Amino acid sequence: MVPLKDVLKARFGDDFPVGSGSMKRDDPLVITEQRDYVSVEYGVAKFMLENMGVEFEFEQQRVHDYDGRVVDELVYAAKELGEPDWTQTRRFFFDITTGFNRK
């Protein structure tokens, strides 16, 4: 299986500011951007949702502290294309410690 970081760098360019991780709660995608890390998160989430072939709508954002790491959780409602009701929830986790702790 190709690491997510490689998929994202192939799509957005070799200098796309991501490290390891799979966007799961126990393995958040590391964002290495120090200033505009939030737009990186949203860009990755949108890319992933579009590739899943679902309609989606942003629901909420939460920040967690996991063992001294700052992890941002983005939550989206999702549904199959053309369906009337939001039947799914998609959650993406990003380690934003580098940018969040920037002084």
C-alpha positions as CSV (number, residue, x, y, z in Angstrom):
1,M,0.0,0.0,0.0
2,V,1.3,3.5,-0.9
3,P,1.8,5.8,2.1
4,L,-0.7,8.6,2.2
5,K,2.1,11.2,2.2
6,D,3.2,9.8,-1.2
7,V,-0.3,10.0,-2.6
8,L,-0.6,13.6,-1.5
9,K,2.8,14.7,-2.8
10,A,2.0,13.1,-6.2
11,R,-1.2,15.2,-6.3
12,F,-0.1,18.5,-4.8
13,G,3.7,18.4,-5.4
14,D,6.9,17.2,-3.8
15,D,7.0,20.2,-1.4
16,F,3.5,19.6,0.0
17,P,4.0,19.9,3.8
18,V,2.9,16.5,5.1
19,G,4.8,13.8,6.9
20,S,3.7,10.3,8.0
21,G,0.2,9.3,9.1
22,S,-3.0,7.9,7.8
23,M,-5.5,10.5,9.2
24,K,-6.8,8.0,11.7
25,R,-7.2,8.9,15.4
26,D,-4.3,6.7,16.4
27,D,-2.2,7.7,13.4
28,P,-2.9,11.4,12.5
29,L,-1.4,12.8,9.3
30,V,1.5,15.1,10.3
31,I,1.3,18.6,8.9
32,T,4.7,20.2,8.7
33,E,3.5,23.6,7.5
34,Q,4.0,26.2,10.3
35,R,1.9,29.1,9.2
36,D,-1.0,28.0,7.0
37,Y,-1.5,24.4,8.3
38,V,-5.3,24.8,8.5
39,S,-5.6,25.2,4.7
40,V,-3.4,22.1,4.3
41,E,-5.8,20.1,6.5
42,Y,-8.9,21.3,4.6
43,G,-7.3,20.7,1.2
44,V,-6.4,17.1,2.2
45,A,-9.8,16.4,3.6
46,K,-11.6,17.8,0.5
47,F,-9.3,15.7,-1.8
48,M,-10.0,12.6,0.1
49,L,-13.7,13.1,0.2
50,E,-13.9,13.9,-3.5
51,N,-12.0,10.7,-4.2
52,M,-14.4,8.7,-2.1
53,G,-17.1,9.8,-4.5
54,V,-19.5,11.1,-1.9
55,E,-21.3,14.4,-1.3
56,F,-20.0,16.1,1.9
57,E,-20.6,18.9,4.2
58,F,-18.4,20.2,7.0
59,E,-19.8,19.7,10.4
60,Q,-17.2,20.6,13.0
61,Q,-13.5,20.9,14.0
62,R,-12.1,19.8,17.4
63,V,-8.6,20.1,18.8
64,H,-7.3,17.3,21.0
65,D,-4.1,16.9,23.1
66,Y,-2.8,13.4,22.7
67,D,0.4,12.8,24.8
68,G,1.6,16.4,24.2
69,R,0.8,16.4,20.5
70,V,-1.9,18.8,19.1
71,V,-4.3,16.8,16.9
72,D,-7.0,18.5,14.9
73,E,-10.1,16.5,14.1
74,L,-12.3,17.5,11.1
75,V,-15.7,16.0,11.0
76,Y,-17.9,15.9,7.8
77,A,-21.4,14.6,7.1
78,A,-21.4,12.5,3.9
79,K,-23.8,10.7,1.7
80,E,-23.8,8.7,-1.5
81,L,-24.3,10.9,-4.6
82,G,-27.9,11.8,-5.1
83,E,-29.1,10.4,-1.7
84,P,-31.5,12.7,0.2
85,D,-30.1,12.2,3.7
86,W,-26.7,12.5,5.3
87,T,-26.1,9.0,6.4
88,Q,-22.4,8.9,7.0
89,T,-19.8,10.6,9.2
90,R,-16.2,11.0,8.0
91,R,-13.5,12.0,10.5
92,F,-9.9,13.0,9.7
93,F,-7.1,13.6,12.2
94,F,-4.1,15.8,11.6
95,D,-1.1,16.3,13.9
96,I,-0.7,20.1,13.8
97,T,1.8,20.4,16.6
98,T,4.5,22.1,14.5
99,G,2.3,25.0,13.4
100,F,0.1,25.2,16.5
101,N,3.1,25.6,18.8
102,R,4.9,28.1,16.6
103,K,5.8,31.2,18.6
